[in-house]
């Protein structure tokens, strides 16, 4: 990224702090000489004692933010992975080489206070790791998913709602376990963790995890598309709720949960009050200078043309029957346990900066989102249907 682009993004991001929860642009002022209060900033004080933390993975998306935060707070970190990804990270941190798919020999004879399992999406991996670590770690933190819920129709959703079983997922129990649906895999991994560790287990169910280091582009699409400017195809009428989570908010919260000795089952989405889709897009626009307009296109019109929520229109999941609570989670227990949310402007700015710092071949095409050609086609059809240009 050029210095001019970096300077612009940082300056625009500062101006965008007025959108701390992603609202439409408006002015926010502080008294002279006084900083604006930030109710979402956790205490910077160090914990009472350093923990020995084993991180399974730790070098991809959530892990680097999480590991750096833990190191900054004085904890002792051990990374366990195959030694193939981002091997230049954390040169002073102990690394154990192995494979989640059965090669856990390097874990033998060691003990830790907490194991953080960020990456398992296959029940066999969790069976191997929980068996190997049953008597080696005091607590096991497993990162599951909002997708583990069998039904997201309840408003509000809480951690008490049922997760998938073979029956509710419509899957035969004799099916190849390597081919099970993602949501069922996560639910089975949760059950395995709780079966082995009982009340020493802590389960986290994040929604879409966003921010710098995300290689899926499932959120990145929107900052990049808005930064490009012009007429932006925008789904629905702007009122559909959105709950997502910055990887740094999530990873840092997990470390504080470890410090505070918590276990149980928690959701990890945000903000606490769902953000409407229009506030998300206006909030992102606040960190760019692009000449952008948003054209809101009816949900059914998009569905009829196979413009899929969460894929062609990333982040967005309309509250259709059966999904009314998908982005309406009651986060009271999580906020009480210290979950915080950084401003949308910060996430959007940092995501753009990360994107433009990537090698050119990774910047385009994006891995998610509607293509420019398809977007133009759908917008033209929409305008014709409304009696406008086309």
N, C-alpha and C positions, 0 to 999 in steps of 0.2 A: 504494500500500500504506500502511496506517496505521502510525504510529510504534510502537504496541503490537505489531502483527504483526511489524514488522522486528526489534524488540527480542527478541520471543519466538524468531524463527527464528535469530537470531544466538546467543542463549543456548542454545537446543536444539542448534544446530550444534556449539558448543563441547563440550557434554556428549557429543555423538555422535562426537567425535574418537577415542574408544576403538575405534571401528569403522573404523580406518584402511584396512583392506582389505575392509571390508564384512561382518565376521562377525556372529554373533548377539551381542546386548547382553551385555557383561561389563565388569568394572571394570578400569581401567588406572591405575596410580599412578606418579608420579615422586618421586624423592628430594626433600626440602624444598629449595626454592631452585634446583632444576635442571629445565630443560625436558626433555620427552621427546625422544629422538633422532628424527630424521626422515630415514630412508634414501632417501626419494623426493624430497628437495629438492635441485635442482641448485645448482651454485656460483653465487653472486650476483656474482662478479667480472666486470668488463667485459672484452670481447674485446681482443686485442692491436691490432687495427686496425678502423676503421669500414668497413663494406661499403656499396657502392651497390647497393641492392636494388630491383628492379622487381617490383611485385606486380600481377598481372592480376586485377582485381576489388578485393578488399581492404576492402569496406564492408558485407559481409553477415554471415556467421556466423563462420567461422574467421578471416577477414581482420582484423576490428577487434582481436581479442585478439593476433593475431600481429604486426600493425603496431605496436600500442602497446608490446609487449615489445621489438621491434626498436628503436623510438625510445628507449625507456628504456635500452637498451644502447649507444646512441650511433651507430646506423646511419643512413644517409641513404636515405630511402624515396621512391620514385616510384610513384604509383597510376595504373593505366591501366584505365579503365572508361567506360561510357556517360554517367556523371555524373547518374544518375537515383536512386540508392539512397543514403540516409544521407549526403547531401551536406554536412551540418553537421559530420561527423567530421573530425578532423585538419585544422583550418583552415590550419596552417602547412606542410602537406606538399604537395609538387608533385603536380599532377594532370594527366594527359594524357587527353584525351577521344577515344574511338574506339569501335569495335565489333569484337568477336571474330570476327564473321561476315564479315570482309573489309576493314573500314576500319581499317587499322593505320598510316596515314600519319604520325600524330604520333610514332611510334616511330623514324622514320627519322633517321639521323645522330647517334644517341645510343648510349652504351655503359654497361653495368652489370656488376657482378661476378656477380650472381645474378638470375635471373628465377624467381619463384614463381608457378606456375600452379595456383591453388586450385580453379578453377571449371569447366574444360572437360570436357564429357561428350559431345561430338560430334567425330568424327574431323576434320571439315572445319575446325573452330576451331583444332585443334592443327596441322593442316597449314599454315594461314595464319600462326599465331604462330611456329612453329619456322622456317619459311622466312624470315620477317621478322627474326628475332632470331639466326639462325645465326652471324653474325659480330659480333653486338652484345653478347652476354652470354657470360661465361666458363662458367657452369654453368646448367642448366635443371632446376628442381625441379618435377616433375609430381605432382599429387595424383590417384592412381587410386582403387582400391577393392578391398576383399576380394571383391567380386562379380566381379572380372576372372578369378578362378580357374575353370577348367573343371570342376574336381572338388575337393570338400572332404572326401573320404572318408578321407584319410590322417591318422593320429595319430602324432606331431604334424604339423601343417602348417608349412611353411617357405616362404620366398620362392623356393625352387627349383622349386616345383610349377608345372605348365604352366597357362597362361592360355588363354582362349577363342580359337579360330580360327573362321572361317566354318563349317568342317566340324564341329567339336565343338559349335558352337552350333546346328547344323542350319539354317543360313541360306544361301541362294543368294548367290553373289558378285555377282550382278547386282541384288540387292535395293537399294531406295532407302536410301542411307546415313543419311538423316535418321530412318529408322524402325527402325534396328537395335536389338536388345536392349541394355539398359544395360551388362551385363557385357561383351558383345562390343565395344561402343563404347569402354569403358575400356581393354580389352586392345589395341585398335587404336591408341588414343591413346598408350599406352605404347610400342608398337612404332615409331610415328612419331617420338616423342621420342628414342628410342635410336638410330634410324636416322640422324637429323640430328646429334645431339650425342654419340653414342658414349659414351666413358667420361667425358664431361662431364655426363651425365644422372644425375639421382637420382629414383627412382620410389618413392612412398609409397603403400601400400595400407591405408588405414584401414578399420576396421569401422564400426559405428554411432557417429557422432560426437555427443556429448551435451553438455549444460550450458547456461548462460545464452546467450541470443541464438538458440537453436534454435527455429525457427518450425514445425518439422514435428511437434512434440509426441511423437515416437517414444520418447523417454525420459521426457519431462515427464508423460506419462500416469500413470506410477507414483507419483511424489511427490504429484501432485494428487489421485489416487484415494485414496492412503493418508491424506493430510491430511484428506480428507472423512470418513474413519472408516467403521465398520460392517464387515460381512462382505465380504471382498475375494476375488473369484474369482482363484485363483492356479494357473498351469498346471503340469501334470506332478506330480511328487512332491517337487519342491524341489531335486533333485540335478543337474538339467541345467546344464551349464557356460555361463557368460556371459563374453564378452570384448568390451568396448566401449572408448571413449576420450573423455576430456574434451577439448573443443575447445582449451582452453588448454594442456593437456599436449601435444597434438599440434602446435599452432601454435608454441609456444615451442621445442619440440624441433627443429622444422624450422629455426628461426633459429640454434640452436646447431650443428646439422649444417652450415649454411652457414658459420658462423664457423670450424668445425674442418676445412673443406675436403673433407667426405665426399661421395662419390657411390655409386651402386649401387642395389640394390632392397631395400626394407624393408617389413615389416608394421607397422601402427600400431593395435594393440588393447591392451587391458589388463584387469586387471592381468596380471603375468607368470605367476602361477598362476591359472588360470581360477576365477572366483568362482561358486559354485553359486547358482541362482536364489533359493533361500530366504535365503541370506546377503544378496543384493541387496535383497530386500524388507524383511527385518529391519533392514538397515542404513539404509534410507530411513525406516522407521518411527521410528528413533532420533532423528530431527530434528523430530518432531512430537509433540504430546500427544494425538493422536487415539486414541479407543477403537477399536482395529482388531483384527480376527481374520482369519487367512488360511485359506481353504478350498482345499486342493490337489485339483485335479480331474484325473483320469486323461487322459493325452495322447490316447489313441484316442477316448475319450468326447468330447473337444473337437473332434477332427478329424471325427468322424462328424456333428457338428452345425455344421460349417463355421465353427468358431471358429479363425481362421487365425493361426498363428504369425507374429510380426513385424507383424501388422496389428491384429487385435482384441486380441492379447496381445503388445504391443510388447516389443522386446528379446529375447524368448524365441524360440529356434530349437532344438527338440528334436533330439538326435543320431540321427535316423532313418537308415536305410541310405542311403549316399551322402553324408551330411552329418556323419559322425562327428567330423570334424576342424574343423567350422565355428567352434567356439569353443575349440579346443585348439591354439593356435599356440605354437610354440617361439620365444620372444622373446629368446633369448640374444644374437644379434648386435645387436638393437636396444637392449637394456639396456646392452650394452658400449659402444654409441655414445651413451649418455646419455639414453635414453628413461626418463622418470619418471612416476609416477602419484600424483596428489593423493588425499587420503582421499575415500572415497565420501560421507562426511557433508558434506564441503565442497561437492561437486558437487550433492548433493541439496538442501542448504540454499540454495545460490546459484540453483539452478533454480527452486525455489519462490519465492524473492524476485523473480526476473526475471518469473515467470509472473504474480504478483499485482500487479506494477508495470505490466503491459500494459494497454492500453485494455480496457474491459469486453467489447467485441465480439470481441476476440482471445482472451479467456480461455475462452470457451465458445460453441459446442461445441469440444472438442478435435479436432485434425486426425487423431489416431490413437487407437486403443484402443476397447474394446467400450463400447457405450452403457449407461447405467445400467439401462434397461429390459431390454435383451438379457442383461446380466449377471445380473439378478435371475431371469430366465426360466431360464437355464442352471443357475444354482445350485439353483433349485427342482427341476429335472429330475434333477440330480445327487443331491440329498437323497432324492428319491423312489426313485431307482434303488438307493439304499443302505438303503432301508427306513425313512427318516427323514421329517421334515416335508416338505411340498411344496405 
